[in-house]
């Protein structure tokens, strides 16, 4: 089991980014959350198989059709930071 925190910058708020991220994460069997940050970025914490995290990271690089992703930063995280399921805050 692996864990990662992603910070996604660009036009990622108000374009269904968090809900779409939740759909992707659940389809990949990941747990965690997606939250809007006050600086306009979206923070995503995901826990699960490393291959699934890599697929999520790839998807975060473009997001849903309405989004414009300028940058994705991946940082290590701890597995215990995520509860069961995947929530949007």
Rosetta constraint file for C-alpha pairs under 8 A:
AtomPair CA 1 CA 47 HARMONIC 6.97 0.50
AtomPair CA 1 CA 48 HARMONIC 5.08 0.50
AtomPair CA 1 CA 49 HARMONIC 5.25 0.50
AtomPair CA 1 CA 50 HARMONIC 6.95 0.50
AtomPair CA 1 CA 79 HARMONIC 7.63 0.50
AtomPair CA 2 CA 47 HARMONIC 5.68 0.50
AtomPair CA 2 CA 48 HARMONIC 5.37 0.50
AtomPair CA 2 CA 49 HARMONIC 5.90 0.50
AtomPair CA 2 CA 50 HARMONIC 5.68 0.50
AtomPair CA 2 CA 53 HARMONIC 7.89 0.50
AtomPair CA 2 CA 78 HARMONIC 7.94 0.50
AtomPair CA 2 CA 79 HARMONIC 6.74 0.50
AtomPair CA 3 CA 45 HARMONIC 7.40 0.50
AtomPair CA 3 CA 46 HARMONIC 5.71 0.50
AtomPair CA 3 CA 47 HARMONIC 4.28 0.50
AtomPair CA 3 CA 48 HARMONIC 6.43 0.50
AtomPair CA 3 CA 50 HARMONIC 7.96 0.50
AtomPair CA 3 CA 53 HARMONIC 7.85 0.50
AtomPair CA 3 CA 76 HARMONIC 6.47 0.50
AtomPair CA 3 CA 77 HARMONIC 5.12 0.50
AtomPair CA 3 CA 78 HARMONIC 5.69 0.50
AtomPair CA 3 CA 79 HARMONIC 5.35 0.50
AtomPair CA 4 CA 45 HARMONIC 5.87 0.50
AtomPair CA 4 CA 46 HARMONIC 5.54 0.50
AtomPair CA 4 CA 47 HARMONIC 6.59 0.50
AtomPair CA 4 CA 53 HARMONIC 7.49 0.50
AtomPair CA 4 CA 74 HARMONIC 6.58 0.50
AtomPair CA 4 CA 75 HARMONIC 5.80 0.50
AtomPair CA 4 CA 76 HARMONIC 4.78 0.50
AtomPair CA 4 CA 77 HARMONIC 4.76 0.50
AtomPair CA 4 CA 78 HARMONIC 7.49 0.50
AtomPair CA 5 CA 43 HARMONIC 7.04 0.50
AtomPair CA 5 CA 44 HARMONIC 5.61 0.50
AtomPair CA 5 CA 45 HARMONIC 4.42 0.50
AtomPair CA 5 CA 46 HARMONIC 6.46 0.50
AtomPair CA 5 CA 74 HARMONIC 5.73 0.50
AtomPair CA 5 CA 75 HARMONIC 5.13 0.50
AtomPair CA 5 CA 76 HARMONIC 6.04 0.50
AtomPair CA 5 CA 77 HARMONIC 5.70 0.50
AtomPair CA 6 CA 43 HARMONIC 5.69 0.50
AtomPair CA 6 CA 44 HARMONIC 4.97 0.50
AtomPair CA 6 CA 45 HARMONIC 6.36 0.50
AtomPair CA 6 CA 57 HARMONIC 7.88 0.50
AtomPair CA 6 CA 72 HARMONIC 6.49 0.50
AtomPair CA 6 CA 73 HARMONIC 5.46 0.50
AtomPair CA 6 CA 74 HARMONIC 4.54 0.50
AtomPair CA 6 CA 75 HARMONIC 6.30 0.50
AtomPair CA 7 CA 41 HARMONIC 6.53 0.50
AtomPair CA 7 CA 42 HARMONIC 5.80 0.50
AtomPair CA 7 CA 43 HARMONIC 4.71 0.50
AtomPair CA 7 CA 44 HARMONIC 6.46 0.50
AtomPair CA 7 CA 72 HARMONIC 5.61 0.50
AtomPair CA 7 CA 73 HARMONIC 5.13 0.50
AtomPair CA 7 CA 74 HARMONIC 6.64 0.50
AtomPair CA 8 CA 12 HARMONIC 7.33 0.50
AtomPair CA 8 CA 41 HARMONIC 5.46 0.50
AtomPair CA 8 CA 42 HARMONIC 5.17 0.50
AtomPair CA 8 CA 43 HARMONIC 6.45 0.50
AtomPair CA 8 CA 44 HARMONIC 7.90 0.50
AtomPair CA 8 CA 60 HARMONIC 7.30 0.50
AtomPair CA 8 CA 69 HARMONIC 6.90 0.50
AtomPair CA 8 CA 70 HARMONIC 7.67 0.50
AtomPair CA 8 CA 71 HARMONIC 5.87 0.50
AtomPair CA 8 CA 72 HARMONIC 4.57 0.50
AtomPair CA 8 CA 73 HARMONIC 6.62 0.50
AtomPair CA 9 CA 40 HARMONIC 7.14 0.50
AtomPair CA 9 CA 41 HARMONIC 4.73 0.50
AtomPair CA 9 CA 42 HARMONIC 6.80 0.50
AtomPair CA 9 CA 69 HARMONIC 5.95 0.50
AtomPair CA 9 CA 70 HARMONIC 5.56 0.50
AtomPair CA 9 CA 71 HARMONIC 5.21 0.50
AtomPair CA 9 CA 72 HARMONIC 6.43 0.50
AtomPair CA 10 CA 40 HARMONIC 7.70 0.50
AtomPair CA 10 CA 41 HARMONIC 6.93 0.50
AtomPair CA 10 CA 67 HARMONIC 7.68 0.50
AtomPair CA 10 CA 68 HARMONIC 5.56 0.50
AtomPair CA 10 CA 69 HARMONIC 4.66 0.50
AtomPair CA 10 CA 70 HARMONIC 4.75 0.50
AtomPair CA 10 CA 71 HARMONIC 6.88 0.50
AtomPair CA 11 CA 15 HARMONIC 7.61 0.50
AtomPair CA 11 CA 40 HARMONIC 7.91 0.50
AtomPair CA 11 CA 67 HARMONIC 5.42 0.50
AtomPair CA 11 CA 68 HARMONIC 4.85 0.50
AtomPair CA 11 CA 69 HARMONIC 6.26 0.50
AtomPair CA 11 CA 70 HARMONIC 7.89 0.50
AtomPair CA 12 CA 16 HARMONIC 7.88 0.50
AtomPair CA 12 CA 17 HARMONIC 5.79 0.50
AtomPair CA 12 CA 40 HARMONIC 7.35 0.50
AtomPair CA 12 CA 41 HARMONIC 6.57 0.50
AtomPair CA 12 CA 42 HARMONIC 6.66 0.50
AtomPair CA 12 CA 67 HARMONIC 5.41 0.50
AtomPair CA 12 CA 68 HARMONIC 6.54 0.50
AtomPair CA 12 CA 69 HARMONIC 6.76 0.50
AtomPair CA 13 CA 17 HARMONIC 6.51 0.50
AtomPair CA 13 CA 36 HARMONIC 6.90 0.50
AtomPair CA 13 CA 40 HARMONIC 6.57 0.50
AtomPair CA 13 CA 41 HARMONIC 7.24 0.50
AtomPair CA 13 CA 42 HARMONIC 7.23 0.50
AtomPair CA 15 CA 64 HARMONIC 7.62 0.50
AtomPair CA 15 CA 66 HARMONIC 5.49 0.50
AtomPair CA 15 CA 67 HARMONIC 5.81 0.50
AtomPair CA 16 CA 20 HARMONIC 5.96 0.50
AtomPair CA 16 CA 64 HARMONIC 7.18 0.50
AtomPair CA 16 CA 66 HARMONIC 7.70 0.50
AtomPair CA 17 CA 21 HARMONIC 5.96 0.50
AtomPair CA 17 CA 63 HARMONIC 6.47 0.50
AtomPair CA 17 CA 64 HARMONIC 6.23 0.50
AtomPair CA 17 CA 67 HARMONIC 6.96 0.50
AtomPair CA 18 CA 22 HARMONIC 6.16 0.50
AtomPair CA 18 CA 34 HARMONIC 5.51 0.50
AtomPair CA 18 CA 35 HARMONIC 6.93 0.50
AtomPair CA 18 CA 36 HARMONIC 7.84 0.50
AtomPair CA 18 CA 42 HARMONIC 7.59 0.50
AtomPair CA 18 CA 88 HARMONIC 6.13 0.50
AtomPair CA 19 CA 23 HARMONIC 6.39 0.50
AtomPair CA 19 CA 88 HARMONIC 6.83 0.50
AtomPair CA 20 CA 24 HARMONIC 6.28 0.50
AtomPair CA 20 CA 63 HARMONIC 7.55 0.50
AtomPair CA 20 CA 64 HARMONIC 6.51 0.50
AtomPair CA 21 CA 25 HARMONIC 6.00 0.50
AtomPair CA 21 CA 34 HARMONIC 7.18 0.50
AtomPair CA 21 CA 60 HARMONIC 7.56 0.50
AtomPair CA 21 CA 63 HARMONIC 7.50 0.50
AtomPair CA 22 CA 26 HARMONIC 6.06 0.50
AtomPair CA 22 CA 33 HARMONIC 7.46 0.50
AtomPair CA 22 CA 34 HARMONIC 7.21 0.50
AtomPair CA 22 CA 86 HARMONIC 6.07 0.50
AtomPair CA 22 CA 87 HARMONIC 6.85 0.50
AtomPair CA 22 CA 88 HARMONIC 7.13 0.50
AtomPair CA 23 CA 27 HARMONIC 6.15 0.50
AtomPair CA 24 CA 28 HARMONIC 6.26 0.50
AtomPair CA 24 CA 56 HARMONIC 6.98 0.50
AtomPair CA 25 CA 29 HARMONIC 6.23 0.50
AtomPair CA 25 CA 30 HARMONIC 5.05 0.50
AtomPair CA 25 CA 31 HARMONIC 6.94 0.50
AtomPair CA 25 CA 46 HARMONIC 7.63 0.50
AtomPair CA 25 CA 56 HARMONIC 6.70 0.50
AtomPair CA 25 CA 86 HARMONIC 7.23 0.50
AtomPair CA 26 CA 30 HARMONIC 5.57 0.50
AtomPair CA 26 CA 31 HARMONIC 7.04 0.50
AtomPair CA 26 CA 85 HARMONIC 7.59 0.50
AtomPair CA 26 CA 86 HARMONIC 6.79 0.50
AtomPair CA 28 CA 52 HARMONIC 5.67 0.50
AtomPair CA 28 CA 56 HARMONIC 7.74 0.50
AtomPair CA 29 CA 48 HARMONIC 6.94 0.50
AtomPair CA 29 CA 52 HARMONIC 7.46 0.50
AtomPair CA 30 CA 46 HARMONIC 6.09 0.50
AtomPair CA 30 CA 47 HARMONIC 5.53 0.50
AtomPair CA 30 CA 48 HARMONIC 5.02 0.50
AtomPair CA 30 CA 49 HARMONIC 7.57 0.50
AtomPair CA 30 CA 52 HARMONIC 7.26 0.50
AtomPair CA 30 CA 53 HARMONIC 7.72 0.50
AtomPair CA 30 CA 85 HARMONIC 7.59 0.50
AtomPair CA 30 CA 86 HARMONIC 7.29 0.50
AtomPair CA 31 CA 46 HARMONIC 5.64 0.50
AtomPair CA 31 CA 47 HARMONIC 5.31 0.50
AtomPair CA 31 CA 48 HARMONIC 6.77 0.50
AtomPair CA 31 CA 82 HARMONIC 6.55 0.50
AtomPair CA 31 CA 83 HARMONIC 7.00 0.50
AtomPair CA 31 CA 84 HARMONIC 5.86 0.50
AtomPair CA 31 CA 85 HARMONIC 4.84 0.50
AtomPair CA 31 CA 86 HARMONIC 4.78 0.50
AtomPair CA 32 CA 44 HARMONIC 7.47 0.50
AtomPair CA 32 CA 45 HARMONIC 5.17 0.50
AtomPair CA 32 CA 46 HARMONIC 4.64 0.50
AtomPair CA 32 CA 47 HARMONIC 6.11 0.50
AtomPair CA 32 CA 81 HARMONIC 7.83 0.50
AtomPair CA 32 CA 82 HARMONIC 4.70 0.50
AtomPair CA 32 CA 83 HARMONIC 6.37 0.50
AtomPair CA 32 CA 84 HARMONIC 7.14 0.50
AtomPair CA 32 CA 85 HARMONIC 6.44 0.50
AtomPair CA 32 CA 86 HARMONIC 4.64 0.50
AtomPair CA 32 CA 87 HARMONIC 6.53 0.50
AtomPair CA 33 CA 44 HARMONIC 5.72 0.50
AtomPair CA 33 CA 45 HARMONIC 5.33 0.50
AtomPair CA 33 CA 46 HARMONIC 6.74 0.50
AtomPair CA 33 CA 82 HARMONIC 7.21 0.50
AtomPair CA 33 CA 86 HARMONIC 5.12 0.50
AtomPair CA 33 CA 87 HARMONIC 4.65 0.50
AtomPair CA 33 CA 88 HARMONIC 5.55 0.50
AtomPair CA 33 CA 89 HARMONIC 7.18 0.50
AtomPair CA 34 CA 42 HARMONIC 6.71 0.50
AtomPair CA 34 CA 43 HARMONIC 5.61 0.50
AtomPair CA 34 CA 44 HARMONIC 4.36 0.50
AtomPair CA 34 CA 45 HARMONIC 6.52 0.50
AtomPair CA 34 CA 86 HARMONIC 7.88 0.50
AtomPair CA 34 CA 87 HARMONIC 6.51 0.50
AtomPair CA 34 CA 88 HARMONIC 4.88 0.50
AtomPair CA 34 CA 89 HARMONIC 6.25 0.50
AtomPair CA 35 CA 42 HARMONIC 5.60 0.50
AtomPair CA 35 CA 43 HARMONIC 5.22 0.50
AtomPair CA 35 CA 44 HARMONIC 6.51 0.50
AtomPair CA 35 CA 88 HARMONIC 5.83 0.50
AtomPair CA 35 CA 89 HARMONIC 4.73 0.50
AtomPair CA 36 CA 40 HARMONIC 6.86 0.50
AtomPair CA 36 CA 41 HARMONIC 6.19 0.50
AtomPair CA 36 CA 42 HARMONIC 4.59 0.50
AtomPair CA 36 CA 43 HARMONIC 6.35 0.50
AtomPair CA 36 CA 89 HARMONIC 7.03 0.50
AtomPair CA 37 CA 41 HARMONIC 5.34 0.50
AtomPair CA 37 CA 42 HARMONIC 5.69 0.50
AtomPair CA 37 CA 43 HARMONIC 6.74 0.50
AtomPair CA 45 CA 77 HARMONIC 7.60 0.50
AtomPair CA 45 CA 82 HARMONIC 7.20 0.50
AtomPair CA 46 CA 53 HARMONIC 7.05 0.50
AtomPair CA 46 CA 82 HARMONIC 7.33 0.50
AtomPair CA 47 CA 53 HARMONIC 7.47 0.50
AtomPair CA 47 CA 79 HARMONIC 5.91 0.50
AtomPair CA 47 CA 82 HARMONIC 6.95 0.50
AtomPair CA 48 CA 52 HARMONIC 6.80 0.50
AtomPair CA 48 CA 53 HARMONIC 6.78 0.50
AtomPair CA 49 CA 53 HARMONIC 6.35 0.50
AtomPair CA 50 CA 54 HARMONIC 6.19 0.50
AtomPair CA 51 CA 55 HARMONIC 6.35 0.50
AtomPair CA 52 CA 56 HARMONIC 6.18 0.50
AtomPair CA 53 CA 57 HARMONIC 6.08 0.50
AtomPair CA 54 CA 58 HARMONIC 6.24 0.50
AtomPair CA 55 CA 59 HARMONIC 6.30 0.50
AtomPair CA 56 CA 60 HARMONIC 6.06 0.50
AtomPair CA 57 CA 61 HARMONIC 6.46 0.50
AtomPair CA 58 CA 62 HARMONIC 7.60 0.50
AtomPair CA 59 CA 63 HARMONIC 5.72 0.50
AtomPair CA 60 CA 69 HARMONIC 7.78 0.50
AtomPair CA 60 CA 72 HARMONIC 7.17 0.50
AtomPair CA 61 CA 69 HARMONIC 6.12 0.50
AtomPair CA 61 CA 71 HARMONIC 7.18 0.50
AtomPair CA 61 CA 72 HARMONIC 6.33 0.50
AtomPair CA 62 CA 67 HARMONIC 7.18 0.50
AtomPair CA 62 CA 68 HARMONIC 6.72 0.50
AtomPair CA 62 CA 69 HARMONIC 5.50 0.50
AtomPair CA 63 CA 67 HARMONIC 6.00 0.50
AtomPair CA 63 CA 68 HARMONIC 7.49 0.50
AtomPair CA 63 CA 69 HARMONIC 6.97 0.50
AtomPair CA 77 CA 81 HARMONIC 7.42 0.50
